[in-house]
C-alpha cells in the first residue's frame, strides 16, 4: 500500500526520488522509537545528555552549534549511529545567534 501511495507518476514503478521521502519518514520514526525504548528514567537521561554536551559549552550560554551537539551525543555513547545523530540534530530547534552588543 505504501509503495502504491508513493508512486507519484503512477507508472507502476517506484523511483528513488519517489521512495526517499517515505524512507526518510520511516527512519525518523525508527530513530524516535529506539530513543523512547531507552530504559533510563527521563530526568536521568536528560541530566546525562546535558552533562555530555556541557563540556562543549565553553561560554556557558546553554546553546551549542550543531557540530558540538553531535559530539555530545556521540560522547553519550547511547549506541546511536551517525545517521541517527544527524537526524536528531536536524530535528532540533535552531536558535539564531544573538547579535553582538551595541555600545
N, C-alpha and C positions, 0 to 999 in steps of 0.2 A: 504494500500500500504506500509506503514511504517513497519507494522508487518511482511509482507512477505519479505521485504528487510532485516530485522534483523534476520530472521530465517536462521542462518548461515549453519546449518547442513541439511536444507530442509526437516525436519521431520514433518512439518505442525504444530509444536508447538513452542512457544517462551519461552525459558528457562529464568531464572533470569539473568544468565550470558550473554545471548544474548540481553536482554532488558535493562540492566543497562546503557550501553553506549548511547542508544537512550534517556533514561530517563535523563541522565546527560546533554546531549546536549539540550534537551527541557528546563530543569530547568535553565541552563545558559542563554538561550535566554529569558526566562520569567523574570529572575532577571535583565538582561540588559534592557529589555523593561520597567520594573517597575521603574528602576532608571531614565531612559530617560523621563518618564512621570512626574517626579517632576517638578512642575511649577515654581520653582525659577530660576532666571537668573543664567547662568553658573558661572560667576565670583563671584556672591553672594554665591552660593553653595560651590564653591572651597574655598573661604575665610572662610566660616563657618566650613567646614571639616578640614581645616588646623588649625583653632583655637581649634577645639575639640581634635585634635591629638597633638598640640604643647605642651600641659601640660605634655605629656609623654616623650618629648624630653629634658630631663634634661641637656644633654651635649650641646644642641644647634647645633647638627650636621645636622639636616634636614632629618635624617634617623631613622627609628624605626623598631624594630623587629616585626614580625607578630603578636605576642600576644598584643603588645601595639597598633598596628593599629586597631586590633579587638576592643580593649577597646575604642579607639577614635571613631570608627564607632558606637559602642553601645551608647556612650555618646551623639552622634549627634542626637539620637532619631528620626531617619527617618522612623521608622516602619519596619526596616529590621529584618528578622528572623535570628537566629543563623546560619542556613544553608546558607542564603544569604550572611551574613558577611563572613563566611568561604569561599564561592565561590569567593567573591571579593578579599579577602586577598590571596587566592590561585592563582588568575589570575594576581596578582601584580608582577612587576619585582623584582626579588631577587637581591640585591646588596651584594656581599661578603664583610665581614668586612675588614677594612683596617688593614694591618699588623702594629704591633707596630713600632714606630720609632727606627732606629738603631743608636746608639751613637758611 
